[in-house]
Amino acid sequence: GQYKRKNLSFTKKMSFKKKRRRYIAIIPLFVLWIVISRSKLENCNHLDSIREFQSFEEITPKDLLRPFVVRSINSSALLNWNLQWLAESPRGDLLIDYFSDARKTPERGGLVPDAKKKLKVIAHELSQKNSTVKLATEKIIRKFPHLLLDLPLDSIRRALGAAHFQLHKVGYTLTAPIFIGNAGGRTDLHAEPIANLAFQLQGAKRWLLIPPHCLPFHHIMLPVDGRAYLASRLHPDAVVSTLPSTHSLTLFSGDALFVPTFYWHRVDYYNNDTAFPSSPTANVSFSSHDEIDHQDTGGP
């Protein structure tokens, strides 16, 4: 069923004391962000290009300090994970929070889900032409962690560290949300205290990346729902014109993008003739709450 209330902002359901505790808990994020930002020496006016690889076997520990892309990865998820697959029972029976309008700005609640339905109903809405719905949920993988075996876990473990990508850590220090949306939708600029590895399964997404230290303090705000991430005050149309330099790249089906801790990122959904033009854009993103240890790159 749908939520009866229009606004799902978690802060509205909390007592004052609970709100205060949650926001106090976010303060260490700013401290950590400052430490990481000051440790980076990259010139914001002249950013280094993002490296591209053809396999995870090419990646070295020093590559984990900056974003990189691995192109054309083979995975059974590319063939099997689609809207019809999501709608099938038992996955389709899950009750999922989702975004009714992926075009909303952060100030209008664009970073907080505002509706709730069964996954099979959401999948049907996503299949409609010009749909503004966006799915961004880790509930599917939390309920069925074995689904991650459809992705190239062995290669990921060798490249990024075996300890971070174990199935028993799902829901604890490892999350794997699935994101699906249609052209025109987006996830606005934000930064997280976790490393991300995003796999593009269908369609295409354009990513905008900014190093942690390249977004001035006055453009940063706390999230309205009290979760552990930092949001940007910049209007979506003003990001590129306001900042001196940004990374921009496109992920297509079979590509993977590594986003280091606290890197600012924005994601725009779109389709084109070379990437499933009739399908929504979909990806799964690993998020390791364990800090990626640049020395821990051995196999399992």
C-alpha positions in Angstrom: 0.0 0.0 0.0 1.0 3.6 -0.3 2.0 5.9 2.5 -0.9 8.1 3.6 1.4 11.0 4.6 3.1 13.0 1.9 6.5 13.5 3.5 8.5 10.6 4.8 11.3 12.7 6.3 12.5 10.6 9.2 13.1 13.7 11.3 9.4 14.4 11.4 8.8 11.0 13.2 11.5 11.6 15.8 11.3 13.2 19.2 13.5 16.3 19.7 16.0 14.4 21.8 16.4 11.7 19.1 16.8 14.3 16.4 19.5 16.0 18.4 21.4 12.7 19.0 21.2 11.8 15.4 22.6 15.1 14.2 25.3 15.1 16.9 26.3 11.7 15.5 26.9 13.3 12.1 29.4 15.8 13.4 32.3 13.2 13.2 31.5 13.0 9.5 32.6 16.6 9.1 35.7 16.0 11.1 36.6 13.0 9.0 35.8 14.9 5.8 38.1 17.7 6.8 41.0 15.3 7.5 40.5 13.4 4.2 40.1 16.6 2.3 43.3 18.2 3.6 45.2 15.1 2.9 44.5 15.3 -0.8 46.9 17.3 -2.9 45.0 17.2 -6.2 44.6 20.6 -7.8 40.9 21.4 -8.1 41.5 23.5 -11.2 43.3 20.7 -13.1 41.9 17.3 -12.1 43.7 14.1 -13.1 41.8 12.1 -15.7 40.0 9.0 -14.5 41.8 5.8 -15.3 40.1 3.1 -17.3 40.8 -0.7 -17.1 39.6 -3.7 -19.1 39.6 -6.0 -16.0 39.9 -5.9 -12.2 43.2 -7.9 -12.5 44.9 -4.7 -13.8 44.1 -2.7 -10.6 46.9 -2.0 -8.1 46.5 -0.7 -4.5 47.5 2.9 -5.5 44.6 2.9 -8.0 42.2 2.8 -5.0 43.1 6.4 -4.1 41.1 7.9 -7.0 38.0 6.9 -9.0 38.5 4.4 -11.9 36.4 2.6 -14.4 36.5 -1.1 -15.4 34.9 -1.6 -18.9 32.9 -4.5 -20.4 32.7 -6.9 -17.4 31.0 -10.2 -18.0 28.3 -11.1 -15.4 25.2 -13.3 -15.4 23.4 -10.3 -13.7 23.6 -8.5 -17.1 21.3 -11.1 -18.6 19.1 -11.9 -15.7 18.5 -8.8 -13.6 15.7 -6.8 -15.3 12.3 -5.5 -14.4 10.5 -8.8 -15.1 13.0 -10.6 -12.9 12.5 -8.1 -10.1 8.7 -8.5 -10.3 8.8 -12.3 -9.9 8.0 -13.8 -6.5 9.4 -13.8 -3.9 11.3 -10.6 -4.9 8.3 -8.9 -6.2 6.4 -9.3 -2.9 8.9 -7.2 -0.9 7.5 -3.9 0.4 10.0 -1.2 -0.8 10.5 2.5 -0.2 11.0 4.4 -3.4 11.1 7.9 -5.0 7.9 9.0 -6.8 9.7 11.8 -8.6 13.5 11.4 -9.3 13.6 15.0 -10.5 13.2 16.6 -7.1 16.0 18.7 -5.7 17.5 17.9 -2.3 15.7 21.0 -0.8 12.4 19.4 -1.9 13.2 16.0 -0.4 14.9 14.5 -3.5 17.3 12.5 -1.4 14.6 10.8 0.7 12.1 8.2 -0.5 8.5 9.5 -0.3 6.4 6.4 -1.2 6.1 2.7 -0.5 4.7 -0.2 -2.6 5.4 -3.8 -3.4 8.4 -4.3 -5.7 6.3 -5.8 -8.5 4.1 -2.7 -8.6 7.2 -0.4 -8.6 8.7 -2.4 -11.5 5.5 -2.0 -13.5 5.6 1.8 -12.9 9.2 1.9 -14.0 8.3 0.2 -17.2 5.9 3.0 -18.2 7.1 5.5 -20.8 8.2 8.9 -19.2 8.0 7.4 -15.7 9.6 9.6 -13.0 9.9 6.8 -10.5 13.2 5.9 -9.0 14.1 2.7 -7.1 17.1 2.9 -4.7 17.0 0.1 -2.2 19.3 -2.3 -0.4 16.4 -4.4 0.9 16.5 -6.8 -2.0 20.1 -7.9 -1.4 19.6 -7.8 2.4 16.8 -10.3 1.9 18.6 -12.4 -0.8 22.3 -11.9 -0.3 23.1 -14.9 -2.5 22.1 -12.8 -5.5 25.5 -11.1 -5.2 27.0 -14.3 -6.6 25.7 -13.3 -10.0 28.3 -10.5 -10.0 32.1 -11.2 -10.4 32.9 -11.3 -6.6 36.2 -13.2 -7.0 37.7 -10.5 -9.2 36.3 -7.8 -6.9 37.8 -9.4 -3.8 41.2 -9.7 -5.5 41.2 -6.0 -6.5 39.6 -4.3 -3.5 40.2 -6.7 -0.6 38.5 -10.0 0.2 37.5 -9.0 3.7 35.2 -6.3 2.5 33.0 -8.4 0.2 31.8 -11.4 2.2 28.1 -12.3 2.0 27.7 -12.5 5.8 28.6 -8.8 6.0 25.6 -7.7 4.0 23.5 -5.4 6.1 26.4 -4.7 8.5 29.5 -3.3 6.9 28.5 -4.1 3.3 25.5 -2.8 1.5 24.4 -3.4 -2.1 21.6 -1.1 -3.1 19.9 -1.5 -6.5 19.2 1.7 -8.4 16.7 1.9 -11.3 15.3 4.9 -13.0 14.3 6.4 -16.3 15.8 9.1 -18.5 15.5 12.5 -16.7 15.9 11.1 -13.3 18.9 11.7 -11.1 20.6 11.4 -7.7 21.9 14.8 -6.7 25.4 15.7 -5.5 26.3 14.1 -2.2 29.3 12.4 -0.4 29.4 9.4 1.8 31.9 8.1 4.4 32.1 4.8 2.5 33.7 3.5 -0.7 31.4 2.6 -3.6 31.7 0.2 -6.5 28.8 0.7 -9.0 27.9 -1.9 -11.6 25.9 -0.7 -14.6 23.5 -3.5 -15.6 21.2 -1.9 -18.1 20.9 1.5 -19.9 23.4 4.2 -19.1 24.2 6.7 -16.4 26.3 9.9 -16.5 28.4 10.4 -13.4 29.8 13.7 -12.1 32.6 13.3 -9.7 34.3 15.9 -7.5 37.3 15.3 -5.1 36.4 15.7 -1.4 38.3 19.0 -0.9 36.9 20.7 -4.0 33.5 21.6 -2.7 33.6 24.7 -0.4 32.1 24.5 3.1 29.3 26.9 2.3 27.9 24.5 -0.4 27.5 21.7 2.1 24.4 20.8 4.2 23.4 18.1 6.6 20.9 15.5 5.2 17.3 16.2 6.1 16.7 12.6 7.3 19.8 12.5 9.6 21.5 9.6 7.7 25.3 9.4 7.4 26.1 11.4 4.3 26.7 15.0 3.2 24.6 16.8 0.7 25.2 19.8 -1.5 23.3 23.1 -1.4 24.1 23.8 -5.1 21.1 23.8 -7.4 21.5 20.8 -9.9 21.8 23.2 -12.8 24.6 25.2 -11.2 27.0 22.5 -10.2 29.2 22.5 -13.3 29.2 26.3 -13.7 30.0 27.0 -10.0 32.9 24.6 -9.5 36.3 25.1 -11.2 36.6 21.5 -12.5 34.7 18.2 -12.3 35.1 14.7 -13.6 32.3 13.6 -16.0 32.0 10.1 -17.5 29.3 7.7 -18.7 28.7 4.1 -17.6 27.2 1.6 -20.1 26.0 -1.9 -19.5 28.8 -4.0 -18.2 30.9 -1.1 -16.8 31.9 -0.6 -13.2 32.9 2.6 -11.4 34.9 2.8 -8.2 34.2 5.9 -6.0 36.5 6.4 -3.0 35.4 7.6 0.4 33.9 11.1 0.6 34.2 11.7 -3.2 31.2 13.9 -4.2 29.1 12.4 -6.9 25.9 13.1 -8.9 24.2 10.6 -11.2 22.0 11.3 -14.2 19.9 8.6 -15.8 19.5 8.4 -19.6 19.1 6.0 -22.5 20.6 6.0 -25.9 20.7 3.8 -29.0 23.7 1.8 -27.8 22.4 0.8 -24.4 19.0 -0.8 -24.0 16.9 2.2 -25.2 13.7 0.6 -24.2 14.8 -0.4 -20.7 15.2 1.7 -17.5 18.7 2.4 -16.3 19.8 0.0 -13.6 22.8 -0.6 -11.4 23.9 -2.2 -8.2 26.4 -0.4 -6.0 28.6 -2.1 -3.4 29.2 0.2 -0.4 31.9 -0.9 2.0 31.5 0.7 5.5 34.9 -0.8 6.3 37.5 1.7 5.1 39.1 0.2 2.0 42.6 -1.0 3.2 44.9 -0.2 0.3 47.1 -3.1 1.5 44.4 -5.7 1.7 44.1 -6.8 -1.9 44.7 -10.5 -1.5 42.3 -13.2 -2.5 39.9 -15.0 -0.2 
